[in-house]
Amino acid sequence: MPGHLAHSTSDAPARVTALRTLLALAVVFVMLATTGWTAVHRPESGVAPRAAALAAWATARVDGRIVPPADAPVRTVARFFAELDGHQRTRLADAYPLVVGNLDGVPAALRYRANRASLEHARLVELARAEDIALTPADRDTAGRRAHRFAALAEAGRQILVFDPTGGGLVAEVFGDLDAADRVSVIVPGADTDALTFERTQRRLTAPAGMAASLYGAERAAAPGERTAVIAWAGYTAPTGVGVDAATGRLAVQGAARLESLAAALPGDASVALFCHSYGSVVCGVAARRLPDRVTDLVVAGSPGMRADNTAELGTSARVWAMRDEGDWIADVPHLELGGLGHGADPVSPEFGARLLSSTGAKSHTGYFEPGTASLDNFARIGTGAFSSVACADGGDACRREISTADGR
């Protein structure tokens, strides 16, 4: 009996941990069952536009030269387009806009041109759908809203780096001169992000385009002499709602591959900082190990986890920064991973090992890009390389330690 009692006592912490894990999982499953959380699928009718474009691209030629496959490495694509003259490039962009506009390795200006053409074509398609009496009123309304959004994205002066109308739609927009930038900031947004929600008139700073515009303005104000660019990157299929897709890593894995390709394809030798919000931080965590060395900083805000127990498990040489507002509901999400459900440890916990940033002034889960907040100020300082002036969560200097002023590392 004494031995049995000793054994039970030593096992107590493990049993408590197991019970807490099971309780957290039970909370998740109860919420799934009682709030209608589901994975939402957006079925396509007929052949998706990009699928048709890829089929045509597979047999494309330019003056007898075979074009690279759409899944070719970035270097192969870049080399091919570098060897073409201006007329050949524009012919391909005009003939295959849905491919050229989304092909990493293609010069940015050519992608902007191609995506303007794709947006105009998609706008006309949606206008026709908005008048199609065979569709439900809800579908016609959505088509009208999409037509309006595509028209706005195609406005003169906008630099659309990614556009694919398939499903909910993928979009990425550049603020600033991407080719001339010494530092590039990429915003990786979370759930409920698609072409319709890429920008908003109301609550503008909760949408990727508004976030990026806010950060670009803050960077220019913080360091007028720095050549920076900001990308609002809704270039992956994000979860819809707080459902099964949001609680698993399936979409994050797919998004991570796209993010890796984007980072590798950015022009020049600019350093890159990723600003990953909510589920976007899951995407960044999955991608971290395979990101190029030019990605020097990963910044997560309102993160449900990065599918890692600590920064070492991310397998990246980049600095990892984290913040969470006191009123952010994401703090109540169980930070664990079991059987593919959940995203692992809390990035703002001391054990995770991230550099903890102040988010003073931010409100709830969507206020991190509001002007006047410590969160936006910190984003701008990291984006411009002013690491010595970031505000740490504890009010001290712990998050700024061991960063060389010579190389920013």
C-alpha positions as CSV (number, residue, x, y, z in Angstrom):
1,M,0.0,0.0,0.0
2,P,2.7,2.6,0.8
3,G,4.3,1.9,-2.6
4,H,0.9,2.3,-4.3
5,L,0.3,5.6,-2.5
6,A,3.7,6.9,-3.5
7,H,3.0,6.0,-7.1
8,S,-0.3,7.7,-7.0
9,T,1.2,10.9,-5.6
10,S,3.9,11.0,-8.2
11,D,1.4,10.6,-11.0
12,A,-0.9,13.3,-9.7
13,P,0.6,16.2,-11.8
14,A,0.4,14.1,-15.0
15,R,-3.3,13.3,-14.2
16,V,-4.1,16.9,-13.5
17,T,-2.5,17.9,-16.9
18,A,-4.4,15.2,-18.7
19,L,-7.7,16.2,-17.1
20,R,-7.1,19.9,-18.0
21,T,-6.4,18.9,-21.6
22,L,-9.5,16.8,-21.8
23,L,-11.6,19.6,-20.3
24,A,-10.2,22.0,-22.8
25,L,-11.1,19.6,-25.7
26,A,-14.5,19.1,-24.2
27,V,-15.1,22.9,-24.3
28,V,-14.0,23.0,-28.0
29,F,-16.3,20.1,-28.9
30,V,-19.3,21.6,-27.0
31,M,-18.8,24.8,-28.8
32,L,-18.6,23.0,-32.1
33,A,-21.9,21.2,-31.3
34,T,-23.8,24.1,-29.9
35,T,-22.8,27.1,-31.9
36,G,-23.0,25.7,-35.3
37,W,-19.3,25.9,-36.1
38,T,-18.8,24.1,-39.3
39,A,-16.3,24.1,-42.2
40,V,-17.8,26.1,-45.0
41,H,-17.2,25.0,-48.5
42,R,-17.7,27.3,-51.5
43,P,-18.6,25.0,-54.4
44,E,-17.8,26.1,-57.9
45,S,-20.3,25.7,-60.7
46,G,-18.6,24.4,-63.9
47,V,-14.9,24.8,-64.4
48,A,-13.3,27.4,-62.1
49,P,-11.7,30.3,-64.1
50,R,-8.2,29.7,-62.8
51,A,-8.4,26.0,-63.6
52,A,-9.3,26.8,-67.2
53,A,-6.5,29.4,-67.4
54,L,-4.0,26.8,-66.1
55,A,-5.1,24.3,-68.7
56,A,-4.5,26.9,-71.5
57,W,-1.2,27.9,-70.0
58,A,0.1,24.3,-70.1
59,T,0.2,24.5,-73.9
60,A,1.2,28.1,-74.2
61,R,4.1,29.3,-76.3
62,V,5.7,32.7,-76.9
63,D,7.5,33.0,-80.2
64,G,8.0,29.2,-80.2
65,R,9.3,29.1,-76.6
66,I,7.6,26.8,-74.1
67,V,6.5,28.7,-71.0
68,P,7.5,27.3,-67.6
69,P,4.9,25.2,-65.7
70,A,2.7,27.2,-63.4
71,D,4.2,25.2,-60.5
72,A,7.8,25.8,-61.6
73,P,10.3,27.1,-59.0
74,V,10.4,30.8,-58.5
75,R,13.9,31.0,-60.0
76,T,12.9,29.2,-63.1
77,V,10.0,31.6,-63.7
78,A,12.1,34.7,-63.0
79,R,14.8,33.5,-65.3
80,F,12.3,32.8,-68.1
81,F,10.6,36.3,-67.9
82,A,14.0,38.0,-67.6
83,E,14.9,36.6,-71.0
84,L,11.8,37.9,-72.7
85,D,11.5,41.4,-74.2
86,G,8.8,43.8,-73.1
87,H,6.5,43.0,-76.0
88,Q,6.7,39.2,-75.3
89,R,6.0,39.8,-71.6
90,T,2.9,41.9,-72.2
91,R,1.6,39.4,-74.8
92,L,1.7,36.7,-72.1
93,A,0.1,38.9,-69.5
94,D,-2.7,39.9,-71.8
95,A,-3.3,36.4,-73.1
96,Y,-3.1,34.5,-69.7
97,P,-3.8,37.1,-67.0
98,L,-5.1,34.7,-64.4
99,V,-1.8,32.8,-64.6
100,V,0.7,35.6,-65.1
101,G,-0.9,37.7,-62.4
102,N,-0.5,35.0,-59.8
103,L,2.8,33.5,-60.8
104,D,5.6,34.0,-58.3
105,G,8.8,35.1,-60.1
106,V,7.0,37.3,-62.6
107,P,8.0,41.0,-62.3
108,A,5.6,42.9,-60.0
109,A,4.6,45.5,-62.6
110,L,3.6,42.8,-65.1
111,R,1.5,41.1,-62.4
112,Y,-0.3,44.4,-61.7
113,R,-1.1,44.7,-65.4
114,A,-2.4,41.1,-65.6
115,N,-4.5,41.4,-62.5
116,R,-6.2,44.5,-63.7
117,A,-7.3,42.6,-66.8
118,S,-8.5,39.6,-64.6
119,L,-10.4,41.9,-62.3
120,E,-12.2,43.6,-65.2
121,H,-13.2,40.2,-66.7
122,A,-14.3,38.9,-63.3
123,R,-16.3,42.1,-62.7
124,L,-18.3,41.5,-65.9
125,V,-18.9,37.9,-65.0
126,E,-20.3,38.9,-61.6
127,L,-22.5,41.6,-63.1
128,A,-24.0,39.0,-65.4
129,R,-24.6,36.7,-62.4
130,A,-26.2,39.5,-60.5
131,E,-28.9,39.7,-63.2
132,D,-29.3,35.9,-63.6
133,I,-32.8,35.0,-62.5
134,A,-31.8,31.3,-62.3
135,L,-29.8,32.2,-59.2
136,T,-31.2,32.7,-55.7
137,P,-31.6,36.3,-54.5
138,A,-28.8,35.7,-52.0
139,D,-26.4,34.6,-54.8
140,R,-27.4,37.5,-57.0
141,D,-26.7,39.9,-54.1
142,T,-23.3,38.3,-53.5
143,A,-22.5,38.6,-57.2
144,G,-23.3,42.3,-57.2
145,R,-21.1,42.8,-54.1
146,R,-18.3,41.0,-55.8
147,A,-18.6,43.0,-59.0
148,H,-18.4,46.2,-56.8
149,R,-15.3,44.9,-55.0
150,F,-13.5,43.9,-58.2
151,A,-14.2,47.3,-59.7
152,A,-12.7,49.0,-56.7
153,L,-9.6,46.7,-56.8
154,A,-9.1,47.6,-60.5
155,E,-9.0,51.3,-59.9
156,A,-6.1,53.2,-61.3
157,G,-3.0,53.3,-59.1
158,R,-3.8,50.1,-57.1
159,Q,-1.1,47.5,-57.2
160,I,-2.8,44.1,-57.1
161,L,-0.1,41.4,-56.8
162,V,-2.5,38.4,-56.5
163,F,-6.0,37.9,-57.8
164,D,-8.0,34.7,-58.2
165,P,-11.8,34.8,-58.2
166,T,-12.1,31.1,-57.5
167,G,-14.3,30.3,-54.5
168,G,-14.2,33.2,-52.0
169,G,-11.3,34.7,-53.9
170,L,-7.6,35.5,-53.2
171,V,-6.2,39.0,-53.3
172,A,-2.9,40.7,-52.4
173,E,-2.1,44.4,-52.7
174,V,1.1,46.3,-52.5
175,F,1.5,49.7,-50.8
176,G,4.7,51.5,-51.9
177,D,7.3,50.6,-54.5
178,L,8.0,46.9,-54.1
179,D,11.0,46.9,-56.5
180,A,12.8,49.7,-54.8
181,A,12.1,48.7,-51.2
182,D,14.9,47.9,-48.8
183,R,12.3,46.5,-46.3
184,V,9.1,44.7,-47.0
185,S,6.3,44.1,-44.5
186,V,3.7,41.4,-45.2
187,I,0.4,41.2,-43.4
188,V,-0.9,37.7,-43.1
189,P,-4.6,37.9,-42.0
190,G,-6.8,35.4,-40.2
191,A,-10.2,33.8,-40.6
192,D,-13.1,35.2,-42.7
193,T,-10.7,36.8,-45.2
194,D,-11.6,36.6,-48.9
195,A,-12.1,39.0,-51.8
196,L,-15.2,40.5,-50.3
197,T,-13.7,41.1,-46.9
198,F,-10.3,42.2,-48.3
199,E,-11.3,45.8,-47.6
200,R,-14.2,47.4,-45.8
201,T,-15.8,50.8,-45.7
202,Q,-16.9,50.3,-42.1
203,R,-14.3,49.0,-39.6
204,R,-11.7,49.6,-42.3
205,L,-8.7,48.6,-40.1
206,T,-10.1,45.1,-39.5
207,A,-9.6,44.2,-43.1
208,P,-6.2,43.4,-44.8
209,A,-6.2,46.4,-47.1
210,G,-6.9,48.8,-44.2
211,M,-4.3,47.1,-42.0
212,A,-1.7,47.4,-44.7
213,A,-2.5,51.1,-45.5
214,S,-2.3,51.9,-41.8
215,L,1.0,50.1,-41.3
216,Y,2.5,51.7,-44.5
217,G,1.5,55.2,-43.2
218,A,2.9,54.4,-39.8
219,E,6.2,53.2,-41.3
220,R,6.5,56.3,-43.5
221,A,5.9,58.5,-40.5
222,A,8.3,56.7,-38.3
223,A,11.2,56.5,-40.9
224,P,10.6,58.9,-43.8
225,G,14.0,58.1,-45.3
226,E,13.5,54.3,-45.3
227,R,12.4,52.7,-48.6
228,T,9.6,50.4,-47.4
229,A,6.7,48.5,-48.9
230,V,3.8,46.8,-47.3
231,I,1.8,43.9,-48.8
232,A,-1.8,43.0,-47.7
233,W,-1.6,39.3,-48.4
234,A,-4.9,37.5,-48.5
235,G,-3.3,35.0,-50.8
236,Y,-4.5,31.8,-49.1
237,T,-7.9,30.2,-48.4
238,A,-8.7,31.3,-44.9
239,P,-11.1,29.5,-42.5
240,T,-14.7,30.8,-42.5
241,G,-15.9,31.4,-39.0
242,V,-14.6,29.9,-35.9
243,G,-15.1,26.4,-37.0
244,V,-13.4,23.1,-37.7
245,D,-11.1,24.7,-40.3
246,A,-10.1,27.4,-37.8
247,A,-9.3,24.7,-35.2
248,T,-7.1,22.6,-37.4
249,G,-4.0,23.2,-39.5
250,R,-5.2,22.0,-42.9
251,L,-5.7,25.4,-44.4
252,A,-2.6,26.7,-42.7
253,V,-0.4,24.1,-44.4
254,Q,-1.8,25.1,-47.8
255,G,-1.4,28.8,-47.0
256,A,2.1,28.2,-45.7
257,A,3.3,26.9,-49.1
258,R,1.9,30.0,-50.8
259,L,3.5,32.3,-48.2
260,E,6.9,30.6,-48.7
261,S,6.7,31.1,-52.4
262,L,5.7,34.7,-52.0
263,A,8.7,35.4,-49.7
264,A,11.1,33.7,-52.1
265,A,9.7,35.7,-55.1
266,L,9.9,39.2,-53.7
267,P,12.2,41.3,-55.9
268,G,15.7,42.5,-54.9
269,D,17.3,41.6,-51.6
270,A,14.9,43.5,-49.2
271,S,14.6,42.1,-45.7
272,V,11.1,40.9,-44.9
273,A,9.0,41.1,-41.8
274,L,5.7,39.1,-41.5
275,F,2.9,40.5,-39.4
276,C,0.6,37.5,-38.7
277,H,-2.8,38.1,-37.1
278,S,-5.0,35.5,-35.5
279,Y,-5.2,32.4,-37.8
280,G,-2.6,34.1,-39.9
281,S,-0.1,33.3,-37.1
282,V,-0.8,29.6,-37.6
283,V,0.1,30.0,-41.3
284,C,3.3,31.8,-40.3
285,G,4.2,29.1,-37.7
286,V,3.8,26.3,-40.2
287,A,5.8,28.2,-42.9
288,A,8.5,29.3,-40.5
289,R,10.9,26.4,-41.0
290,R,11.0,26.8,-44.8
291,L,11.0,30.6,-45.1
292,P,14.1,32.1,-46.8
293,D,16.7,33.8,-44.6
294,R,15.5,37.2,-45.9
295,V,12.6,36.9,-43.5
296,T,14.1,38.4,-40.4
297,D,11.1,38.9,-38.2
298,L,7.8,37.0,-37.4
299,V,5.4,39.2,-35.5
300,V,2.2,37.5,-34.2
301,A,-0.8,39.3,-32.7
302,G,-3.9,37.7,-31.2
303,S,-2.5,34.3,-31.9
304,P,-4.3,31.0,-31.2
305,G,-0.9,29.3,-31.5
306,M,1.8,28.6,-34.1
307,R,1.6,24.8,-34.0
308,A,4.8,24.7,-32.0
309,D,5.6,24.4,-28.3
310,N,8.3,27.1,-28.4
311,T,10.3,29.3,-30.7
312,A,13.0,26.7,-31.2
313,E,10.4,24.3,-32.6
314,L,9.6,26.8,-35.3
315,G,13.0,26.1,-36.8
316,T,13.6,29.7,-38.0
317,S,16.5,32.1,-37.6
318,A,14.0,35.0,-37.7
319,R,13.2,36.9,-34.5
320,V,9.8,35.9,-33.1
321,W,7.7,38.7,-31.5
322,A,4.3,38.3,-29.9
323,M,1.5,40.5,-28.4
324,R,-2.0,40.1,-27.2
325,D,-4.4,42.8,-26.0
326,E,-5.9,42.2,-22.5
327,G,-9.4,42.2,-23.9
328,D,-8.6,39.8,-26.8
329,W,-11.0,36.9,-26.7
330,I,-8.4,34.6,-28.3
331,A,-6.9,34.3,-24.8
332,D,-9.9,32.0,-23.9
333,V,-9.2,29.6,-26.8
334,P,-7.5,26.4,-25.4
335,H,-3.8,26.7,-26.3
336,L,-3.1,23.0,-27.0
337,E,-2.8,20.5,-29.9
338,L,-4.1,17.0,-29.7
339,G,-4.9,14.8,-32.7
340,G,-4.7,17.7,-35.1
341,L,-7.1,19.9,-33.1
342,G,-5.8,23.1,-31.7
343,H,-2.6,25.1,-32.5
344,G,-0.3,24.4,-29.6
345,A,1.3,26.6,-27.0
346,D,0.4,30.3,-26.3
347,P,3.0,32.5,-28.1
348,V,2.7,35.1,-25.3
349,S,3.5,32.6,-22.6
350,P,7.0,33.1,-21.1
351,E,7.7,29.4,-21.9
352,F,7.2,29.9,-25.6
353,G,10.2,32.2,-25.8
354,A,8.9,35.0,-28.1
355,R,9.9,38.7,-27.6
356,L,6.8,40.1,-25.9
357,L,5.6,43.5,-27.3
358,S,3.2,46.0,-25.8
359,S,-0.2,46.4,-27.4
360,T,-1.4,49.3,-25.2
361,G,-4.4,51.0,-26.7
362,A,-5.4,48.1,-29.0
363,K,-9.0,47.0,-28.3
364,S,-10.0,43.4,-28.4
365,H,-9.0,41.0,-31.3
366,T,-9.2,43.4,-34.2
367,G,-7.7,46.6,-32.9
368,Y,-4.0,46.0,-33.4
369,F,-3.6,48.3,-36.5
370,E,-5.4,51.3,-35.0
371,P,-3.3,54.5,-35.1
372,G,-2.2,55.7,-31.7
373,T,-1.8,52.2,-30.3
374,A,1.5,50.7,-29.1
375,S,0.8,47.7,-31.3
376,L,0.9,49.7,-34.5
377,D,3.9,51.8,-33.3
378,N,5.7,48.5,-32.6
379,F,4.8,47.1,-36.0
380,A,6.2,50.2,-37.7
381,R,9.4,50.1,-35.8
382,I,10.0,46.5,-36.6
383,G,9.1,47.1,-40.2
384,T,11.6,49.9,-40.5
385,G,14.3,48.2,-38.5
386,A,14.1,50.6,-35.4
387,F,14.4,47.7,-33.0
388,S,16.0,49.7,-30.2
389,S,12.8,51.7,-29.8
390,V,10.1,49.0,-29.6
391,A,8.0,49.0,-26.5
392,C,8.1,45.7,-24.6
393,A,5.1,44.2,-22.8
394,D,6.7,44.5,-19.4
395,G,7.7,48.1,-19.8
396,G,11.3,47.1,-19.6
397,D,13.8,46.2,-22.3
398,A,13.6,42.4,-22.3
399,C,12.2,42.2,-25.8
400,R,15.0,44.4,-27.2
401,R,17.9,42.4,-25.8
402,E,20.5,40.7,-28.0
403,I,19.7,42.6,-31.1
404,S,22.7,44.0,-32.9
405,T,22.3,47.6,-34.0
406,A,24.8,46.9,-36.8
407,D,22.7,44.4,-38.7
408,G,19.4,44.4,-36.9
409,R,19.8,40.9,-35.7
